Amino acid sequence: MAVLPGVMCLLVLVPQMASAAFGLALAVSVASGFEAPIYISAEKGVSVPVVGALGDAGRAEQFAINVNKGVDALQHFKMTDGTIATLDYVNPFPALFGLPSPKGVPVAWALGYNQPYDSMLQERELVGDACIVMLPMRPTRVVKGSTELIIAAAESILAVSFNLVGDDDYWKIYRRKDGCR
């Protein structure tokens, strides 16, 4: 029984220390120029470096490219002044454009983690009070099948309440039919 606290400390501390060491090594490799981040920016003062490591490098790079393509599309359609919801793992667009996040929408979509797989997603849960909805054509693969389930639930809501205003290889962009709230 006396060994149990020590074992518990090791089970908690060792992964934390390994993660901290890994993060420090990645920061040093970026600072020294060995690893070059891709920057996500809407040129509104916020610029976020994205760096992947080990098996995650390709996914991190693809995420940065997708977000930058979304920023370009929103700027092209002059849709950078309304509340933006993204039906993908995370929603970086409000922060990049200095806008409020949609009310009632999770910060990150991870069905099975922060919401049950079989939950009935309603319009308020999916897009909240968003004026603009970004639907990813190349979703972030963090939780297997999560984005696909969210997109399937959203299709009827988007058809009824939103107009498609932009569509390319990276994003479908919708604007609320009855105007922004």
NORTA-V211330 format. One record per residue. N is the residue number from 1. RES is the residue in one letter. SS is DSSP state (2 for helix, 1 for strand, 0 for the rest). Layout:
N|RES|SS, N|RES|SS
This chain:
1|M|0, 2|A|0, 3|V|0, 4|L|2, 5|P|2, 6|G|2, 7|V|2, 8|M|2, 9|C|2, 10|L|2, 11|L|2, 12|V|2, 13|L|2, 14|V|2, 15|P|2, 16|Q|2, 17|M|2, 18|A|2, 19|S|2, 20|A|2, 21|A|2, 22|F|2, 23|G|2, 24|L|2, 25|A|2, 26|L|2, 27|A|2, 28|V|2, 29|S|2, 30|V|2, 31|A|2, 32|S|0, 33|G|0, 34|F|0, 35|E|0, 36|A|0, 37|P|0, 38|I|1, 39|Y|1, 40|I|1, 41|S|1, 42|A|0, 43|E|0, 44|K|0, 45|G|0, 46|V|0, 47|S|1, 48|V|1, 49|P|1, 50|V|1, 51|V|0, 52|G|0, 53|A|0, 54|L|2, 55|G|2, 56|D|2, 57|A|2, 58|G|2, 59|R|2, 60|A|2, 61|E|2, 62|Q|2, 63|F|2, 64|A|2, 65|I|2, 66|N|2, 67|V|2, 68|N|2, 69|K|2, 70|G|2, 71|V|2, 72|D|2, 73|A|2, 74|L|2, 75|Q|2, 76|H|2, 77|F|0, 78|K|0, 79|M|0, 80|T|0, 81|D|0, 82|G|0, 83|T|0, 84|I|1, 85|A|1, 86|T|1, 87|L|0, 88|D|0, 89|Y|0, 90|V|1, 91|N|0, 92|P|0, 93|F|2, 94|P|2, 95|A|2, 96|L|2, 97|F|2, 98|G|0, 99|L|0, 100|P|0, 101|S|0, 102|P|0, 103|K|0, 104|G|0, 105|V|0, 106|P|0, 107|V|0, 108|A|1, 109|W|0, 110|A|0, 111|L|1, 112|G|0, 113|Y|0, 114|N|0, 115|Q|1, 116|P|0, 117|Y|0, 118|D|0, 119|S|0, 120|M|0, 121|L|0, 122|Q|0, 123|E|2, 124|R|2, 125|E|2, 126|L|2, 127|V|0, 128|G|0, 129|D|0, 130|A|0, 131|C|0, 132|I|1, 133|V|1, 134|M|1, 135|L|1, 136|P|1, 137|M|0, 138|R|0, 139|P|0, 140|T|0, 141|R|0, 142|V|0, 143|V|0, 144|K|0, 145|G|0, 146|S|2, 147|T|2, 148|E|2, 149|L|2, 150|I|2, 151|I|2, 152|A|2, 153|A|2, 154|A|2, 155|E|2, 156|S|2, 157|I|2, 158|L|2, 159|A|2, 160|V|2, 161|S|2, 162|F|1, 163|N|1, 164|L|1, 165|V|1, 166|G|1, 167|D|1, 168|D|0, 169|D|0, 170|Y|0, 171|W|1, 172|K|1, 173|I|1, 174|Y|1, 175|R|1, 176|R|1, 177|K|0, 178|D|0, 179|G|0, 180|C|0, 181|R|0
